[in-house]
Amino acid sequence: DLGTLVSWAKAKTALGHCRIWWYRRIVALALEGHIDAKVNRTGDKLSIRFRRKQEAAS
């Protein structure tokens, strides 16, 4: 889930940013085309799934 991804990134990079900063950064990466994002909506629940893009075959 996204919370796990944020926790992992904070621990891996040792950057002291808050959770909101990390959420914004992940969304920015999706908007810049570095990662894939998919939005699912069920009733009034909204979930966003992020996935690293596959490397293009050379």
C-alpha positions in Angstrom: 0.0 0.0 0.0 1.0 3.6 -0.3 1.8 4.1 3.3 4.2 1.2 3.2 5.9 2.7 0.1 6.2 6.1 1.9 7.7 4.5 5.0 10.2 2.5 2.9 11.3 5.6 0.9 11.7 7.6 4.1 13.9 4.9 5.7 15.9 4.2 2.5 16.7 7.9 1.8 16.9 9.1 5.4 15.2 12.3 4.3 13.2 13.9 7.1 10.2 15.1 5.0 6.6 14.6 6.2 4.2 12.1 4.7 2.4 14.8 2.7 5.7 15.7 1.0 6.2 12.0 0.0 2.6 11.7 -1.3 3.1 14.8 -3.4 6.4 13.5 -4.7 4.9 10.2 -5.7 2.1 11.9 -7.6 4.6 14.2 -9.3 6.6 11.1 -10.5 3.3 9.7 -12.0 2.5 13.0 -13.7 6.0 13.3 -15.1 5.6 9.8 -16.6 8.3 8.1 -14.4 5.8 5.7 -12.8 2.4 4.3 -13.7 -0.7 5.3 -11.7 -4.1 3.7 -11.7 -7.1 5.0 -9.8 -9.8 2.7 -8.5 -13.1 3.9 -7.0 -15.5 1.7 -5.1 -18.5 3.6 -3.8 -17.0 6.4 -1.7 -13.6 4.7 -1.3 -10.7 5.8 -3.6 -7.5 4.0 -4.1 -4.5 4.9 -6.2 -2.0 2.2 -7.2 1.5 3.1 -8.4 3.9 0.9 -10.2 7.4 1.5 -11.6 7.4 1.6 -15.4 9.0 -1.3 -17.2 12.4 -0.4 -18.8 12.2 -0.3 -22.6 13.9 -3.2 -24.3 17.0 -2.1 -26.2 
